[in-house]
Amino acid sequence: MLQKSLQKVLRRLVRPCPAMGLTAAVALAAALSFAHAADRYTGPGVTADEIRIGQTMPYSGPASAYGQLGKAEAAYFRYLNDRGGINGRKVRFLSLDDGYSAPKALEGVRKLVEGDDVALIFGTLGTANNLAIRAWLNGKKVPQLFVAGGSQAFNDPKRFPWTMAWQPALHREGVFFGEQTALRTPQAKIGVLYQNDDFGKELLAGLRAGLGDRAGQIASAQSFQATDPTIDSQIINLKEAGVDAVFLFAYSRQAAQAIRKIHEMGWKPQIYLTLGSAYIGSTFKPAGIDASTGVMTAGFIKEATDPAWKDDAAVKEWRAWFDKYLPGADPSDTLNIVGYAYAQTLEQVLRQAGEDLSRENILKQAANLKNVRIPVLLPGSLINTTPDDYAVVTHMRLQRFNGASWDAVE
């Protein structure tokens, strides 16, 4: 560290002795104090007045609807900077387009770390992209915080201590769906549409685990590739299998296609949608609001346009922020409030780190969040992380879309 190096050099150059004058002694003390102060902001990505945070996000490509998440996070950091930043430092947020391509994500992350000297990587979207950058970031000991993907692979502190997710884990979400289905509609004949990668497969495995002895009620599981232009044939196959409950483990584009196709066919199964796509703006509007009415999901955050929250203090505060910092954006796009919550969680970590903004301490604080309440998460949701368990958001409830907002399913 710079502090120890400067102190060693200064002590060799100026050795205190009884004959030393007061001026020299004061100068030595000031120099050592400077060395100590300098050490507080000379970690990677940190200066006396700035902290640099990096990200890649699909602003183009098959998952471009999720680019709004990065825009909302950038807006929150602008808001923080207008209020003086974090512990006196402004946030410089560098978010690059990865086109939802794992090689491009790795290329972008290497540029951010080696070229732009960021302190950490924050909120990169997608299971495949985050798996592609995980080993490299862990090898470099760069925090990969609050991954925008729910794979269990991102809660593995023994093997990958520098990587941490944020949203409820995919497997746990799948278990939740399976348990709810077994409880509420035990005779359901189940069909699944899933993305053929770790994202879709973890949700499907969780669903099977949650169903337990009833896992045999999955009559058909249809896969697709993220780049497939349409999933119509898979939906037709599910209908022909005679299922009456359909689980959509897909991102917004394919989820919207599936909901719209089901509606066009005049088919009326109960639709369950992964929480990562249960967004009015990016999924239900493209699918059609009428077609989307009745869809159920695992909720974890307050919907800003839900009348149930119109008098909620946290949502009112969010709306004031949204109107000022995201003019022209769609308030019904849940990604805007989700991005706000992601950024608030990182803010908590950096404030908790205080003046020690080394990568090691940033990670330490992220792994030691205690009863942190992010106000726009659902009531009862508290964030508690430990060095052995990096699960951040864990609280979920079953909820149904009523055509305008979400109703809790009791």
SVG drawing of the C-alpha trace seen along z (x, -y; Angstrom):
<svg xmlns="http://www.w3.org/2000/svg" viewBox="-60 -25 81 64">
<polyline fill="none" stroke="black" stroke-width="0.4" points="0.0,0.0 1.1,-3.6 0.9,-4.5 3.5,-2.0 5.8,-2.7 5.8,-6.5 6.1,-6.1 9.2,-3.9 10.9,-6.3 10.1,-9.4 11.4,-7.8 14.7,-7.0 15.0,-10.5 14.0,-12.3 15.0,-10.5 13.7,-12.3 16.3,-13.1 16.6,-15.4 18.3,-18.0 15.4,-18.1 13.7,-21.4 10.0,-21.9 9.5,-22.8 11.2,-19.6 9.1,-17.5 5.9,-19.1 6.9,-18.6 7.5,-14.9 4.2,-14.5 2.4,-16.3 4.2,-14.1 3.3,-10.9 -0.3,-12.2 -0.4,-12.8 0.8,-9.3 -1.9,-7.9 -4.6,-10.1 -3.3,-9.2 -3.6,-5.5 -7.3,-5.9 -8.2,-6.6 -5.4,-5.0 -7.1,-1.6 -8.1,-0.6 -10.8,-2.8 -10.8,-5.2 -9.4,-8.7 -9.9,-11.5 -13.2,-12.5 -14.3,-9.6 -15.1,-5.9 -15.4,-4.2 -17.9,-1.4 -18.1,0.8 -20.8,2.8 -21.8,4.5 -25.5,4.6 -27.4,5.7 -28.4,2.4 -28.7,4.2 -29.4,7.8 -32.0,10.4 -32.3,9.1 -32.1,5.4 -35.3,4.7 -33.2,5.3 -31.0,2.4 -33.4,0.3 -32.0,1.8 -28.6,0.2 -30.3,-3.1 -32.1,-3.2 -28.9,-2.4 -27.1,-5.2 -29.9,-7.5 -29.6,-6.6 -25.9,-7.3 -26.6,-10.7 -29.0,-11.3 -26.4,-10.3 -23.8,-12.6 -26.2,-15.6 -26.5,-14.9 -22.7,-14.9 -21.9,-11.3 -21.0,-8.5 -18.9,-9.6 -17.8,-12.7 -16.9,-10.8 -18.8,-11.1 -19.7,-7.8 -18.4,-7.5 -20.5,-4.7 -19.2,-3.1 -21.8,-0.8 -20.9,0.8 -23.2,2.6 -22.5,6.4 -25.3,7.3 -26.2,10.2 -23.1,11.9 -20.8,13.7 -17.6,13.0 -18.5,9.3 -19.2,9.2 -15.8,10.6 -14.2,8.2 -16.0,5.3 -15.1,6.3 -11.5,6.6 -11.5,3.1 -13.3,1.8 -10.8,3.4 -7.5,3.1 -8.2,-0.1 -10.7,-2.1 -9.4,-0.9 -12.8,-0.4 -13.1,0.6 -15.7,3.3 -18.1,4.7 -21.8,4.2 -25.1,5.7 -24.1,7.3 -27.1,9.0 -27.6,12.7 -26.4,16.1 -24.3,16.9 -22.6,13.5 -21.8,13.6 -20.5,17.1 -18.2,16.0 -16.6,13.2 -16.7,14.9 -13.4,16.8 -11.5,13.9 -12.8,11.4 -12.1,13.9 -8.6,14.4 -8.0,10.7 -9.8,10.3 -12.2,7.8 -15.7,7.7 -18.4,8.9 -21.3,7.6 -25.1,7.9 -25.2,10.0 -28.4,9.5 -29.0,13.2 -30.3,15.7 -28.1,18.8 -27.0,20.7 -23.5,20.5 -23.4,16.9 -23.7,17.9 -20.5,20.0 -18.3,18.1 -15.9,21.0 -15.0,21.4 -15.8,17.9 -15.6,15.5 -15.6,12.3 -19.0,13.0 -22.4,12.2 -25.9,12.2 -28.8,10.0 -32.2,11.3 -33.8,14.5 -31.9,17.6 -33.4,19.3 -33.4,22.8 -35.2,21.4 -37.7,19.6 -38.4,22.8 -38.9,24.6 -41.3,21.9 -43.4,22.4 -43.4,26.2 -44.5,25.9 -47.2,23.4 -48.5,25.6 -48.5,28.7 -50.4,26.9 -53.0,25.0 -53.6,27.2 -52.3,30.6 -53.8,32.3 -52.4,29.8 -50.9,31.2 -47.9,29.1 -46.0,27.8 -42.7,25.8 -41.1,23.5 -37.5,23.0 -34.4,21.3 -31.9,24.0 -29.1,22.8 -28.2,22.6 -30.9,20.0 -33.8,22.1 -32.4,25.4 -32.0,24.2 -35.6,23.0 -36.8,26.3 -34.7,28.3 -36.1,26.2 -39.7,26.7 -39.1,30.5 -37.7,30.3 -40.6,28.2 -43.2,30.5 -41.5,33.5 -43.5,36.6 -45.7,34.7 -42.8,34.0 -44.2,36.6 -47.1,34.2 -44.7,32.3 -46.2,33.7 -44.0,31.7 -40.9,29.5 -40.0,27.5 -36.7,25.8 -35.5,22.9 -32.4,21.0 -32.1,17.3 -31.5,16.4 -34.5,18.3 -36.8,15.9 -40.0,17.5 -41.2,20.1 -44.6,20.8 -43.9,24.4 -43.0,25.1 -46.3,23.5 -48.2,25.6 -46.5,28.7 -47.5,27.8 -51.1,27.3 -51.2,30.6 -49.8,32.3 -53.0,31.2 -51.4,29.2 -53.4,26.8 -50.5,25.0 -47.7,23.5 -44.4,22.2 -42.5,19.7 -38.8,19.7 -37.8,17.2 -36.7,13.6 -39.1,10.9 -39.0,11.2 -39.8,14.9 -42.1,14.6 -44.2,12.0 -44.3,14.1 -45.5,17.1 -48.2,15.2 -49.4,13.6 -49.4,17.0 -51.4,18.7 -54.0,15.9 -54.2,16.1 -54.9,19.8 -57.8,19.3 -56.0,21.5 -56.5,20.7 -54.0,22.5 -52.8,21.0 -49.5,19.2 -46.7,18.8 -43.8,16.5 -40.3,16.2 -39.9,13.1 -37.1,11.8 -39.6,11.3 -42.7,10.4 -42.6,6.8 -45.5,4.8 -43.5,2.5 -41.1,5.0 -43.3,8.2 -47.0,7.6 -47.4,4.6 -45.7,6.3 -47.7,9.4 -51.0,7.5 -52.4,6.5 -55.6,8.6 -53.5,11.6 -51.3,11.1 -54.2,10.7 -54.1,13.6 -50.4,14.4 -48.8,15.4 -45.3,14.8 -43.1,14.8 -43.1,11.2 -40.3,9.6 -40.6,5.8 -43.3,3.1 -44.8,2.3 -44.6,-1.5 -47.9,-1.8 -49.8,0.6 -52.7,-1.3 -51.9,0.8 -48.7,-1.2 -49.9,-4.7 -49.6,-6.1 -46.5,-4.1 -43.7,-6.5 -40.9,-4.6 -42.9,-4.5 -43.7,-8.2 -40.0,-8.9 -39.2,-6.6 -41.7,-8.4 -40.2,-11.8 -36.7,-10.4 -38.1,-8.8 -39.8,-12.0 -36.6,-14.0 -33.9,-11.5 -35.7,-9.3 -37.9,-11.6 -39.7,-9.9 -39.2,-6.4 -42.2,-4.1 -43.1,-4.0 -44.8,-0.7 -41.5,0.9 -40.6,2.7 -36.9,2.6 -36.9,-1.1 -37.7,-0.3 -35.6,2.9 -32.5,0.9 -33.2,-1.7 -33.1,1.1 -30.0,2.7 -28.2,-0.7 -29.4,-1.4 -28.0,1.9 -24.6,1.0 -24.8,-2.4 -25.3,-0.7 -22.2,1.4 -20.0,-1.6 -21.3,-3.7 -20.6,-0.8 -17.1,-0.6 -16.4,-4.1 -12.9,-5.4 -11.5,-1.9 -12.6,-1.4 -10.1,1.3 -11.6,4.1 -11.1,6.4 -13.1,4.2 -15.8,3.6 -16.3,7.4 -16.2,7.8 -19.0,5.2 -21.1,6.9 -20.7,10.2 -21.7,8.6 -25.0,6.8 -27.2,7.0 -30.9,6.4 -30.7,4.0 -34.1,2.7 -34.3,1.5 -37.7,-0.3 -39.0,0.6 -38.7,4.3 -41.9,6.0 -42.7,5.7 -40.8,8.3 -37.8,8.3 -34.5,7.8 -31.1,8.3 -28.7,10.5 -25.5,11.8 -22.6,13.7 -19.2,14.8 -20.7,18.3 -24.0,17.3 -24.2,14.5 -28.0,14.7 -29.2,11.1 -32.9,10.9 -34.7,14.0 -38.3,13.0 -41.0,13.8 -44.8,14.0 -47.2,15.5 -49.0,12.7 -51.4,12.5 -51.5,9.7 -55.0,8.2 -54.6,6.2 -53.2,3.1 -51.2,4.2 -50.5,7.2 -52.7,8.9 -51.2,11.0 -52.5,14.6 -53.4,15.7"/>
</svg>
